[in-house]
Amino acid sequence: MSAKPGQPGQPGQQQQLEDRLFRHFRGWNWSERARDTSSWLWDFGYDIQRHGLRKWACKDCILGNRPIIATFTSSGLQNAANHLWREHKTSAPEGEKKSTAQLKSEGALKSSQPTIASVLKLDVNKPTEQNIANSFISRFDKQHFQRLLVELIVSSNQSFSFAENPILREIFDYLSPSVSIQHANLSARAVRYKIIQEYNRHKQTVIEVLRNSPGALHISFDGWTSRNKLALYGIACFFRDEKNRPCKIMIGVPEAHRHFGSTIGGEVLDVLHTLGVSPEKIGYFTLDNAENNDTAMEVIGAELGFDGRLRRGRCIGHTINLSAKALLFGKNSNAFEQQLSGAEALSDTEYAQWRKKGPVGKLHNIVVDVRISHRLIYLFKEVQKDEINRAATLKLRSKKPLKLIIDNDTRWLSQLYMIRRALRLKTSIELLLIKYKAQWEDENRSKKTGQVTQAKLAKKPRILRDENQLTDKDWEVLYHFEAILTVFETVVKTLEGDGHIRRRKQGWTGSYGNIWDVVLGYELLLNTLEEYKQLAADFPDPEHFRIGINLAWDKLDEYYQRLDETPIYYTAMALHPAYRWDWFDETWAHKPSWVEKAKEMVADVWLSDYAHLEVRTSSSRGDDEPPAKRPRFFNPFEKNSRLPNSKPAYAALIVGDEYQAWQTDREASDGDVRDPIGYWITKQSRYPRLSRMALDFLTIQPMSAECERLFSAAGKMVSGLRTNLDAEIIAICQILRSWYRAGLIKDLDPLLKSHLESKLDAGCVTLSEDELALAESKWLLEGENSASEVDDSSQQQQIEELVSTSEKTLVSGPGDASSFVRDRLAEGADYIKVIADLPGPDQPTLDALVSAAHEQGKLVITHAATYIPFTMALEARSDVITHVPRDKALGDESVARMMTDKTVSVPTLTMMETICKPLGWSAIVRLLFQPSLLWTVIKGRRWFIGTESYGHCKESVMRLYSAGVPVLVGTDSNEEEDSPFQIRHGEALHHELELLVEAGMSTVDALRAATSLPAKSFGLSDRGVIEPGKRADLVLLRDDPIKDIRATRSIQRVWCGGIEHIRN
């Protein structure tokens, strides 16, 4: 529906139309009806009356200046609707009753539209062609297509009107006529509606998740202004789910028209109220140092019934930022930042301002001048190429010239990257200035005297003037700045994570972004600065350096003292089994009053909030399971976190008070605990109240970086093509994206995770510190130039490091097999799984892996979906082989070998059937928009063109079952949204049972293949059958699966380990 035709934007034009109306209807006036009508038709007609008769007069007729204006009585508006359709082609809005004329017209149009049969020229009276037509129709899922379309728009940051692009629609029609036939295309308005619909559909799920969280909900919020000038506040929530896993989600992105603390606090309260969060569930807040946050916390605390000051933690990232800026730019760094214009080229005034900031300012000026001059850019490349060509080794001569990295005004991390690159290129920079000076002097010499005249010298480029040169002393200061800021960088990157446990590239499992590391971070930075205070006195020109060191130390110390404002930091340290009060007693031995105050604050929280708490004990990890251990030290932060070996003696166990009792409940391994959250989960049955307190405090965030990440994502969303997005849509898209990444909602198609985001949120994936640093620190740069230069300059190095990291998890040959198996078992592996398919190991390596695992008493499961890898797995005597060959059926010899070796088969027919099917239309569309994935699929299939068949898989299972080989039900699935082969978890198991029966297995044996046989094959003697003393893992069905295996879907109730799970 278009805009109201009779309501133009200009008041003068509106008056002209009204005058025209009453010239046609003299003696009539505006209607004086007692109440408004809800009919949409009044938006397209004037409401006039005379002598009690009320009429509808067509606005379009008036606007078109027709000689005869259509009118209808107010009681006969159906005729008005018919008129609008027939004369003006105005349709009824979505959801409104259509006119008879419109219905007839659409019906006629519909009857004349093509069908799949007509497009493909199929005769549906012939059974074969009828089946083809039905197959095409059934393959097209209109709803799924629309979700894919929304996914494309949202993930690629296109405007919503992109869905109406005629060329895109032509592509869709080319791929499948069903798009137009089933009216599957979306309008911009429909895209917006579907996004809002998704939010409403999932909101209650999130409410329940927050309500069922076993601990406190911690909050962080911060403000941001979007590209289209919307003032938004991101509100993040951190909590534990029912399995005690740390979770993080965005719960609101309200628009705050004024940045007053009271306004911000009110918006936060509104979001909490909308999600039904009760006051007793609210924990602690992590905010930056802005003064309006103090007021906001007062408002929130007053409303929810707590002291906002005590619940407010300060983002250590912002504190470090203030200290680093003081180090680099002195006391008035904020005022200095405001004086800068942000322009690419510096004015003379700005140039002088930067020079006054010492060596860093001089370096900034040099980098800016080089980057804005094409001549200097190419000259700098020539200088580097000359150095590279003179290098002694081939490896050095293969390097490429690097760019100087420009800092982003006073963003300290960008300054570090600028300094680091400049120190690496110090010789090239000096040669550049020498060469440029010689060229300039040659170009400006007098032909008579051969000298540069004073007039010319007065116009000497700024980069060549003596006062702008970096002296040896300046370079020495830059070396020290780089060393200090590297420590700052280490602390920030250690504390800006999300607290999620992940595998690290050194092989240990742990988390970054932990609240208990805040105090340690302060101590490390303060100690580093104190060491440099002593060095500064010996510097030849200590002015900028000494002043900067003192100012940075003062800023850190100011906020270190303010840790006393809240019990957050001391409680987290005191309840960490590796630190307890030992760390305070040792580190603060010279300040006993500090230790006493900290102990008093923690004891107050224990007695007031937790000591008398009613709790129910539940644990997702047994008391005997050891928590993660602390390995060797990897960086200065780790080294600084080490505790002394000696521990003071403590009094005997105090019975009755958990907090006091735990102080003496020590184990030799406590000092090695890296995962205190895991530690306290194992202690829940022994210390139900203290574990609740510990888990609440240990999951508080040290930084508000999650809000910054939100703004980074939202900034990409509000691109130059999407500046018309309103605050509501921006908020909903980012909130849904957050819920999806957190795993709270499983079926959100319109949101797309990037590859790195997927890795960041997958707890089982190995991430290197470099990958984490690149993703986690990006918000600190806050500048496209800095970020792009860092990416450009270090991309190759990062790729090489990532490849190196990946190679550590691969087996290069038989000689690596034993160490590989030992490493996996040390990580807690229950068995060894090997991918035998291309590009898997060769036969000797596979033999060695199986042998090494068997020596350790572990089963080997080999993945083999094609014939040659399957025979290799048999030759290596693998215990279990998943999949069956899809390119060739197993012969009698292979089946006999499996019987002799007692090899178990997990054929995963559901996956084989799906892979062997021709790609569905939705999968083709998905691949078209992901060329790399398309190429992967092509490479995976090109060796089996003409031989790949599900029939081979089915025939193999029939032979295995008939010969008596143990065949198990597989649960293989693939719900990755970017995969062309999507199989829903759970659904796959039911379908697997049906396919096994279809392959010849009896229903009874199929049920055994899903229960008792897997338990027997994997040595799990406590489960798999229903009898006394076994695990009560039960599924109650409505129908009899022995009669019809499809009855396994008629689930009524489920028990796992004796605990019933209620379906939501």
Stockholm file with secondary structure:
# STOCKHOLM 1.0

chainA/1-1064         MSAKPGQPGQPGQQQQLEDRLFRHFRGWNWSERARDTSSWLWDFGYDIQRHGLRKWACKDCILGNRPIIATFTSSGLQNAANHLWREHKTSAPEGEKKSTAQLKSEGALKSSQPTIASVLKLDVNKPTEQNIANSFISRFDKQHFQRLLVELIVSSNQSFSFAENPILREIFDYLSPSVSIQHANLSARAVRYKIIQEYNRHKQTVIEVLRNSPGALHISFDGWTSRNKLALYGIACFFRDEKNRPCKIMIGVPEAHRHFGSTIGGEVLDVLHTLGVSPEKIGYFTLDNAENNDTAMEVIGAELGFDGRLRRGRCIGHTINLSAKALLFGKNSNAFEQQLSGAEALSDTEYAQWRKKGPVGKLHNIVVDVRISHRLIYLFKEVQKDEINRAATLKLRSKKPLKLIIDNDTRWLSQLYMIRRALRLKTSIELLLIKYKAQWEDENRSKKTGQVTQAKLAKKPRILRDENQLTDKDWEVLYHFEAILTVFETVVKTLEGDGHIRRRKQGWTGSYGNIWDVVLGYELLLNTLEEYKQLAADFPDPEHFRIGINLAWDKLDEYYQRLDETPIYYTAMALHPAYRWDWFDETWAHKPSWVEKAKEMVADVWLSDYAHLEVRTSSSRGDDEPPAKRPRFFNPFEKNSRLPNSKPAYAALIVGDEYQAWQTDREASDGDVRDPIGYWITKQSRYPRLSRMALDFLTIQPMSAECERLFSAAGKMVSGLRTNLDAEIIAICQILRSWYRAGLIKDLDPLLKSHLESKLDAGCVTLSEDELALAESKWLLEGENSASEVDDSSQQQQIEELVSTSEKTLVSGPGDASSFVRDRLAEGADYIKVIADLPGPDQPTLDALVSAAHEQGKLVITHAATYIPFTMALEARSDVITHVPRDKALGDESVARMMTDKTVSVPTLTMMETICKPLGWSAIVRLLFQPSLLWTVIKGRRWFIGTESYGHCKESVMRLYSAGVPVLVGTDSNEEEDSPFQIRHGEALHHELELLVEAGMSTVDALRAATSLPAKSFGLSDRGVIEPGKRADLVLLRDDPIKDIRATRSIQRVWCGGIEHIRN
#=GR chainA/1-1064 SS CCSCTTCCSCHHHHHHHHHHHHHHSTTCEECCCSSCCCCGGGGGEEEEEETTEEEEEEHHHHHTTCSSCCEEETTCHHHHHHHHHHHHCCCCCTTSCCCHHHHHHHHHHHHHSCCHHHHHTCCTTSHHHHHHHHHHHHHCCHHHHHHHHHHHHHHTTCCGGGGGCHHHHHHHHHHCTHHHHTTCCCCHHHHHHHHHHHHHHHHHHHHHHHHHCSSCEEEEEEEEECTTCCEEEEEEEEEECTTCCEEEEEEECCBCSSCCHHHHHHHHHHHHHHTTCCGGGEEEEEECSCHHHHHHHHHHHHHHTSCTTTTEEECHHHHHHHHHHHHHHCTTHHHHHHHCCCCSSCCHHHHHHHHTTCHHHHHHHHHHHHHTCHHHHHHHHHHHHHHHHTCSSHHHHTCCCCCCCCCCTTCHHHHHHHHHHHHHTHHHHHHHHHHHHHHHHHHTBCTTTSSBCHHHHHTCCGGGSGGGSCCHHHHHHHHHHHHHHHHHHHHHHHHSSCSCCEEETTSCEECSSCGGGHHHHHHHHHHHHHHHHHHHTTCSSCHHHHHHHHHHHHHHHHHHHGGGGCSHHHHHHHTCTTTTTHHHHHHTTTCHHHHHHHHHHHHHHIIIIITTCCCCCCCSSCTTSCCCBCCSCCSHHHHHTCCCSCCCCCCCCCSSCHHHHHHHCCCTTGGGBSCHHHHHHHTTTTCHHHHHHHHHHHTSCSCCHHHHHHHHHHHHHSCTTCTTCCHHHHHHHHHHHHHHHTTSCSCCTTCCCCHHHHHHHCTTSEECHHHHHHHHTHHHHCCHHHHHHHHHHHHHHHHHHHHHHHHTTSCCSGGGHHHHHHHHHHTTCSSEEEECSTTCCCHHHHHHHHHHHHHTTCCEEEECCSHHHHHHHHHTTCSEEESCCSSSCCCHHHHHHHHHHTCEEECCHHHHHHHHSCCCHHHHHHHHTCHHHHHHHHHHHGGGTTTCCHHHHHHHHHHHHHHTCCBCCCCCCBCCTTCSSCBCTTHHHHHHHHHHHHTTCCHHHHHHHHTHHHHHHTTCTTSSSCSTTSCCCEEEESSCTTTCGGGGGCEEEEEETTEEECCC
#=GC SS_cons          CCSCTTCCSCHHHHHHHHHHHHHHSTTCEECCCSSCCCCGGGGGEEEEEETTEEEEEEHHHHHTTCSSCCEEETTCHHHHHHHHHHHHCCCCCTTSCCCHHHHHHHHHHHHHSCCHHHHHTCCTTSHHHHHHHHHHHHHCCHHHHHHHHHHHHHHTTCCGGGGGCHHHHHHHHHHCTHHHHTTCCCCHHHHHHHHHHHHHHHHHHHHHHHHHCSSCEEEEEEEEECTTCCEEEEEEEEEECTTCCEEEEEEECCBCSSCCHHHHHHHHHHHHHHTTCCGGGEEEEEECSCHHHHHHHHHHHHHHTSCTTTTEEECHHHHHHHHHHHHHHCTTHHHHHHHCCCCSSCCHHHHHHHHTTCHHHHHHHHHHHHHTCHHHHHHHHHHHHHHHHTCSSHHHHTCCCCCCCCCCTTCHHHHHHHHHHHHHTHHHHHHHHHHHHHHHHHHTBCTTTSSBCHHHHHTCCGGGSGGGSCCHHHHHHHHHHHHHHHHHHHHHHHHSSCSCCEEETTSCEECSSCGGGHHHHHHHHHHHHHHHHHHHTTCSSCHHHHHHHHHHHHHHHHHHHGGGGCSHHHHHHHTCTTTTTHHHHHHTTTCHHHHHHHHHHHHHHIIIIITTCCCCCCCSSCTTSCCCBCCSCCSHHHHHTCCCSCCCCCCCCCSSCHHHHHHHCCCTTGGGBSCHHHHHHHTTTTCHHHHHHHHHHHTSCSCCHHHHHHHHHHHHHSCTTCTTCCHHHHHHHHHHHHHHHTTSCSCCTTCCCCHHHHHHHCTTSEECHHHHHHHHTHHHHCCHHHHHHHHHHHHHHHHHHHHHHHHTTSCCSGGGHHHHHHHHHHTTCSSEEEECSTTCCCHHHHHHHHHHHHHTTCCEEEECCSHHHHHHHHHTTCSEEESCCSSSCCCHHHHHHHHHHTCEEECCHHHHHHHHSCCCHHHHHHHHTCHHHHHHHHHHHGGGTTTCCHHHHHHHHHHHHHHTCCBCCCCCCBCCTTCSSCBCTTHHHHHHHHHHHHTTCCHHHHHHHHTHHHHHHTTCTTSSSCSTTSCCCEEEESSCTTTCGGGGGCEEEEEETTEEECCC
//
